[in-house]
Amino acid sequence: MRIGFDAKRAFFNQSGLGNYSRNMIQYLANVFPKEEYFLFTPPIKGKNLFEVPGQAQIISPATKVERMFPSLWRSVSITNEISALNIDIFHGLSNELPLHIYNSKAKSVVTIHDLIFMRYPQWYKPIDRYIYKKKFHHACNNADKIIAISEQTKADIIYYFEINPDKISVVYQGCNPIFYEHVSDEKKKEISKKYHLPENYVLTVGTIEKRKNLLTLIKAMQNIKFPVPLVAVGRNTDYAREVRQYIDKNKLGNKVVILNDVKTEELPAVYQMSTIFVYPSIFEGFGIPVIEALNSEIPVITTQKGCFSEAGGKHSIYINPENPEEMGEAINKVLKDKNLRNTMIQNGRKHALNFREEKIANNLMKEYRTL
């Protein structure tokens, strides 16, 4: 089978959509090495974020005009190349498909990650909402198959876009396999020293934006009875200023550590040295950091409702993300009860096996083959 991917995010995006694109391509290449893979991407300049599988070919704009206008190439011209290369399946990995994909010879698949911009429009600029709605709706209407990354996302696609449920399949995503392995004590010491990490800490990971809800977690940490600091790892946004102002005003500088530049390969050590992982996001399409924590054998406290129970399983603890008192009580409960922590770790490790690469790759390939 000749499988093409819109791989822009794999090469240019360091976080969520990029991780998903890289992981899915790598999973398929590892589990199904005899298939042919074609990675459609604008010209790659500078550092390459993605180690391309050996059996994959990179397809980039060929003409000077296309290289000058890569977005136009990706939206329009790419359809002709899909046909010329006799692609069997073309998969838009990040919510989009080329405008005239239906004119190609390929069957089309699109992954929809979430419709947060429709559920919480107040978090987005009007122009961004307009563009996202146009792109996502076009992709859903024109795809031969829609991959939703969670049952929650599938429900949202049906509700907001009125798409036939039979057209949508849920294929969960996994995390980078580096989170499966135990980090050596030597490596942990190196990372701890580099980032001045405390001996014990509560961890949260995710872009420091309003939706991820770091400020409420900081307020919850003020209510815990144990002198355990919080370590927050994530990229800054404007919301980070509000968070830092609160930290300064309440003299919490020695209780909250914010790290913006932790490398992906260093994250497993940061997870494994933590005592609890807390993910108080208001809403997500899935919640990869939860899977990273479960694989790292760390107890998870996260948001009730939405997709979070799909990622966290039966033995994580679920809280109201807008109630710092409830969040603080949950943290206290897990900190003081070693037996509870061990139970959460053991069952969390088992649940995380549902998101390993072989299972995900087989589920995705099954969808391709039905087309």
C-alpha positions as semicolon CSV with decimal commas, in nm:
position;residue;x (nm);y (nm);z (nm)
1;M;0,000;0,000;0,000
2;R;0,119;0,351;-0,083
3;I;0,029;0,578;0,209
4;G;0,072;0,954;0,199
5;F;0,066;1,188;0,497
6;D;0,026;1,560;0,540
7;A;0,346;1,563;0,745
8;K;0,398;1,936;0,792
9;R;0,343;1,916;1,168
10;A;0,585;1,625;1,201
11;F;0,866;1,847;1,072
12;F;0,767;2,188;1,207
13;N;0,568;2,147;1,529
14;Q;0,740;2,054;1,856
15;S;0,430;1,993;2,068
16;G;0,092;1,815;2,046
17;L;0,011;1,794;1,675
18;G;0,376;1,743;1,589
19;N;0,414;1,463;1,842
20;Y;0,102;1,292;1,712
21;S;0,221;1,313;1,351
22;R;0,569;1,183;1,431
23;N;0,439;0,905;1,651
24;M;0,178;0,780;1,405
25;I;0,419;0,774;1,111
26;Q;0,684;0,599;1,319
27;Y;0,438;0,346;1,466
28;L;0,319;0,244;1,120
29;A;0,671;0,227;0,978
30;N;0,784;0,007;1,270
31;V;0,488;-0,231;1,268
32;F;0,427;-0,237;0,891
33;P;0,775;-0,188;0,740
34;K;0,679;-0,329;0,398
35;E;0,432;-0,052;0,316
36;E;0,543;0,258;0,126
37;Y;0,516;0,595;0,302
38;F;0,520;0,942;0,147
39;L;0,562;1,247;0,371
40;F;0,424;1,563;0,212
41;T;0,581;1,872;0,372
42;P;0,687;2,226;0,286
43;P;1,064;2,271;0,240
44;I;1,253;2,177;0,556
45;K;1,497;2,442;0,674
46;G;1,720;2,429;0,978
47;K;1,694;2,159;1,243
48;N;1,480;1,858;1,150
49;L;1,247;1,759;1,435
50;F;1,178;1,419;1,284
51;E;1,403;1,121;1,217
52;V;1,238;0,994;0,899
53;P;1,183;0,617;0,877
54;G;1,406;0,452;0,619
55;Q;1,119;0,337;0,396
56;A;0,957;0,684;0,382
57;Q;1,004;0,943;0,108
58;I;0,981;1,318;0,164
59;I;0,771;1,502;-0,096
60;S;0,819;1,881;-0,102
61;P;0,724;2,160;-0,348
62;A;0,910;2,113;-0,675
63;T;0,877;2,452;-0,845
64;K;1,007;2,792;-0,737
65;V;0,653;2,930;-0,713
66;E;0,538;2,641;-0,494
67;R;0,837;2,688;-0,266
68;M;0,755;3,060;-0,239
69;F;0,393;2,978;-0,142
70;P;0,409;2,650;0,050
71;S;0,062;2,695;0,204
72;L;-0,090;2,716;-0,144
73;W;0,102;2,404;-0,246
74;R;-0,020;2,219;0,062
75;S;-0,383;2,324;0,008
76;V;-0,415;2,300;-0,370
77;S;-0,122;2,169;-0,577
78;I;-0,059;1,869;-0,357
79;T;-0,369;1,692;-0,493
80;N;-0,209;1,647;-0,836
81;E;0,103;1,499;-0,677
82;I;-0,106;1,255;-0,475
83;S;-0,254;1,127;-0,801
84;A;0,077;1,128;-0,989
85;L;0,239;0,915;-0,717
86;N;-0,052;0,667;-0,718
87;I;-0,112;0,716;-0,347
88;D;-0,370;0,467;-0,213
89;I;-0,443;0,643;0,116
90;F;-0,381;1,008;0,199
91;H;-0,402;1,089;0,570
92;G;-0,430;1,446;0,699
93;L;-0,282;1,402;1,045
94;S;-0,373;1,745;1,183
95;N;-0,739;1,832;1,117
96;E;-0,694;1,925;0,749
97;L;-0,718;1,789;0,396
98;P;-0,625;1,953;0,064
99;L;-0,909;2,158;-0,086
100;H;-0,975;1,927;-0,382
101;I;-0,873;1,596;-0,230
102;Y;-1,184;1,436;-0,385
103;N;-1,025;1,488;-0,729
104;S;-0,732;1,263;-0,642
105;K;-0,727;0,887;-0,689
106;A;-0,654;0,829;-0,319
107;K;-0,895;0,746;-0,041
108;S;-0,872;1,021;0,218
109;V;-0,848;1,004;0,596
110;V;-0,835;1,294;0,841
111;T;-0,757;1,293;1,212
112;I;-0,965;1,540;1,413
113;H;-0,803;1,608;1,749
114;D;-1,062;1,829;1,914
115;L;-1,324;2,096;1,852
116;I;-1,233;2,308;2,153
117;F;-1,262;2,626;1,945
118;M;-1,634;2,554;1,905
119;R;-1,699;2,437;2,259
120;Y;-1,503;2,726;2,417
121;P;-1,503;3,004;2,155
122;Q;-1,403;3,264;2,416
123;W;-1,050;3,121;2,417
124;Y;-0,991;3,195;2,049
125;K;-0,973;3,501;1,826
126;P;-1,272;3,534;1,588
127;I;-1,053;3,503;1,279
128;D;-0,893;3,184;1,415
129;R;-1,234;3,033;1,491
130;Y;-1,352;3,114;1,138
131;I;-1,046;2,955;0,975
132;Y;-1,053;2,647;1,196
133;K;-1,423;2,588;1,136
134;K;-1,379;2,616;0,758
135;K;-1,081;2,379;0,750
136;F;-1,216;2,122;0,994
137;H;-1,565;2,116;0,843
138;H;-1,425;2,081;0,489
139;A;-1,203;1,793;0,600
140;C;-1,487;1,612;0,777
141;N;-1,725;1,652;0,483
142;N;-1,474;1,536;0,220
143;A;-1,283;1,261;0,400
144;D;-1,367;0,900;0,327
145;K;-1,288;0,824;0,691
146;I;-1,253;1,043;1,000
147;I;-1,023;0,935;1,282
148;A;-1,122;1,083;1,619
149;I;-0,859;1,058;1,891
150;S;-1,120;0,996;2,163
151;E;-1,487;0,914;2,210
152;Q;-1,527;1,272;2,333
153;T;-1,394;1,411;2,005
154;K;-1,617;1,173;1,806
155;A;-1,921;1,300;1,998
156;D;-1,822;1,660;1,930
157;I;-1,779;1,596;1,554
158;I;-2,126;1,445;1,540
159;Y;-2,280;1,728;1,745
160;Y;-2,112;2,033;1,591
161;F;-2,074;1,917;1,229
162;E;-2,367;1,673;1,204
163;I;-2,146;1,401;1,058
164;N;-2,274;1,045;1,018
165;P;-2,128;0,841;1,311
166;D;-2,054;0,551;1,075
167;K;-1,793;0,767;0,903
168;I;-1,598;0,819;1,227
169;S;-1,366;0,570;1,399
170;V;-1,189;0,624;1,729
171;V;-0,819;0,536;1,717
172;Y;-0,638;0,637;2,032
173;Q;-0,294;0,792;2,022
174;G;0,007;0,694;2,225
175;C;0,309;0,871;2,361
176;N;0,673;0,866;2,264
177;P;0,822;0,520;2,346
178;I;1,097;0,690;2,546
179;F;0,844;0,708;2,831
180;Y;0,828;0,326;2,849
181;E;1,182;0,290;2,979
182;H;1,321;0,342;3,330
183;V;1,568;0,630;3,347
184;S;1,898;0,551;3,517
185;D;1,979;0,707;3,855
186;E;2,277;0,878;3,696
187;K;2,059;1,042;3,431
188;K;1,805;1,148;3,692
189;K;2,078;1,317;3,897
190;E;2,201;1,496;3,585
191;I;1,852;1,628;3,496
192;S;1,775;1,719;3,857
193;K;2,094;1,923;3,883
194;K;2,042;2,091;3,545
195;Y;1,692;2,217;3,633
196;H;1,741;2,257;4,011
197;L;1,457;2,017;4,084
198;P;1,344;1,956;4,444
199;E;1,379;1,609;4,591
200;N;1,002;1,543;4,590
201;Y;0,749;1,735;4,385
202;V;0,406;1,740;4,226
203;L;0,437;1,763;3,847
204;T;0,221;1,913;3,573
205;V;0,311;1,926;3,202
206;G;0,145;2,130;2,928
207;T;0,149;2,466;2,754
208;I;0,102;2,741;3,012
209;E;-0,229;2,867;2,877
210;K;-0,564;2,936;3,038
211;R;-0,722;2,608;2,927
212;K;-0,449;2,405;3,101
213;N;-0,549;2,573;3,427
214;L;-0,212;2,606;3,603
215;L;-0,328;2,892;3,824
216;T;-0,599;2,679;3,986
217;L;-0,343;2,407;4,053
218;I;-0,113;2,660;4,221
219;K;-0,404;2,767;4,443
220;A;-0,470;2,401;4,521
221;M;-0,106;2,355;4,623
222;Q;-0,151;2,630;4,882
223;N;-0,408;2,405;5,049
224;I;-0,200;2,089;5,078
225;K;-0,068;1,985;5,418
226;F;0,267;1,855;5,297
227;P;0,565;2,076;5,208
228;V;0,590;1,945;4,850
229;P;0,660;2,201;4,576
230;L;0,503;2,211;4,230
231;V;0,705;2,174;3,909
232;A;0,528;2,298;3,594
233;V;0,678;2,218;3,253
234;G;0,542;2,395;2,948
235;R;0,573;2,663;2,684
236;N;0,485;3,018;2,787
237;T;0,185;3,213;2,656
238;D;0,035;3,545;2,767
239;Y;-0,141;3,357;3,047
240;A;0,199;3,281;3,202
241;R;0,228;3,646;3,308
242;E;-0,091;3,614;3,512
243;V;0,048;3,299;3,674
244;R;0,380;3,463;3,762
245;Q;0,206;3,768;3,903
246;Y;0,007;3,543;4,136
247;I;0,324;3,360;4,242
248;D;0,501;3,688;4,319
249;K;0,203;3,841;4,500
250;N;0,163;3,534;4,724
251;K;0,537;3,481;4,778
252;L;0,532;3,131;4,629
253;G;0,864;3,152;4,448
254;N;1,015;2,874;4,658
255;K;0,711;2,648;4,611
256;V;0,656;2,669;4,236
257;V;0,918;2,587;3,971
258;I;0,828;2,673;3,609
259;L;1,040;2,521;3,333
260;N;0,995;2,631;2,971
261;D;1,282;2,464;2,788
262;V;1,290;2,097;2,892
263;K;1,389;1,878;2,598
264;T;1,166;1,586;2,501
265;E;1,439;1,333;2,576
266;E;1,471;1,480;2,929
267;L;1,102;1,461;3,014
268;P;1,093;1,091;3,119
269;A;1,338;1,168;3,399
270;V;1,132;1,469;3,512
271;Y;0,820;1,250;3,524
272;Q;0,986;0,958;3,701
273;M;1,135;1,175;3,976
274;S;0,794;1,324;4,063
275;T;0,559;1,197;4,333
276;I;0,224;1,278;4,168
277;F;0,121;1,401;3,825
278;V;-0,169;1,649;3,816
279;Y;-0,335;1,747;3,488
280;P;-0,616;1,995;3,567
281;S;-0,695;2,101;3,207
282;I;-1,049;2,229;3,152
283;F;-1,086;2,040;2,825
284;E;-0,875;1,831;2,585
285;G;-0,916;1,612;2,282
286;F;-0,731;1,337;2,467
287;G;-0,447;1,425;2,706
288;I;-0,113;1,272;2,609
289;P;0,065;1,388;2,929
290;V;-0,166;1,155;3,123
291;I;-0,040;0,860;2,915
292;E;0,319;0,979;2,962
293;A;0,268;0,983;3,340
294;L;0,106;0,638;3,353
295;N;0,393;0,492;3,151
296;S;0,633;0,669;3,387
297;E;0,464;0,489;3,680
298;I;0,335;0,805;3,847
299;P;-0,012;0,838;4,012
300;V;-0,241;1,065;3,810
301;I;-0,496;1,321;3,925
302;T;-0,689;1,479;3,641
303;T;-1,017;1,633;3,531
304;Q;-1,350;1,457;3,564
305;K;-1,577;1,427;3,256
306;G;-1,465;1,481;2,896
307;C;-1,194;1,258;2,752
308;F;-0,981;1,232;3,065
309;S;-1,117;0,901;3,194
310;E;-1,039;0,747;2,853
311;A;-0,672;0,840;2,898
312;G;-0,650;0,794;3,275
313;G;-0,843;0,471;3,327
314;K;-1,035;0,353;3,632
315;H;-0,762;0,401;3,890
316;S;-0,666;0,764;3,835
317;I;-0,837;1,023;4,052
318;Y;-1,076;1,272;3,891
319;I;-1,156;1,618;4,023
320;N;-1,344;1,935;3,935
321;P;-1,068;2,140;3,765
322;E;-1,220;2,469;3,880
323;N;-1,228;2,377;4,249
324;P;-0,885;2,428;4,412
325;E;-1,007;2,293;4,746
326;E;-1,118;1,962;4,592
327;M;-0,794;1,943;4,394
328;G;-0,589;2,009;4,706
329;E;-0,775;1,739;4,900
330;A;-0,704;1,485;4,624
331;I;-0,333;1,574;4,626
332;N;-0,322;1,542;5,005
333;K;-0,494;1,203;4,987
334;V;-0,243;1,059;4,742
335;L;0,061;1,213;4,914
336;K;-0,017;1,064;5,254
337;D;-0,122;0,715;5,139
338;K;0,167;0,507;5,003
339;N;-0,057;0,202;4,946
340;L;-0,294;0,412;4,737
341;R;-0,003;0,544;4,531
342;N;0,124;0,191;4,468
343;T;-0,222;0,071;4,361
344;M;-0,262;0,367;4,126
345;I;0,083;0,303;3,977
346;Q;0,028;-0,069;3,918
347;N;-0,316;-0,028;3,760
348;G;-0,210;0,279;3,567
349;R;0,077;0,085;3,410
350;K;-0,169;-0,183;3,295
351;H;-0,408;0,074;3,151
352;A;-0,125;0,243;2,960
353;L;-0,069;-0,080;2,765
354;N;-0,384;0,009;2,568
355;F;-0,187;0,291;2,405
356;R;0,125;0,108;2,289
357;E;0,246;0,147;1,933
358;E;0,163;-0,200;1,800
359;K;-0,201;-0,179;1,906
360;I;-0,241;0,175;1,770
361;A;-0,067;0,094;1,440
362;N;-0,287;-0,214;1,390
363;N;-0,603;-0,016;1,461
364;L;-0,503;0,254;1,214
365;M;-0,397;0,008;0,943
366;K;-0,731;-0,170;0,983
367;E;-0,906;0,157;0,893
368;Y;-0,682;0,205;0,588
369;R;-0,750;-0,147;0,466
370;T;-1,127;-0,111;0,496
371;L;-1,099;0,176;0,246
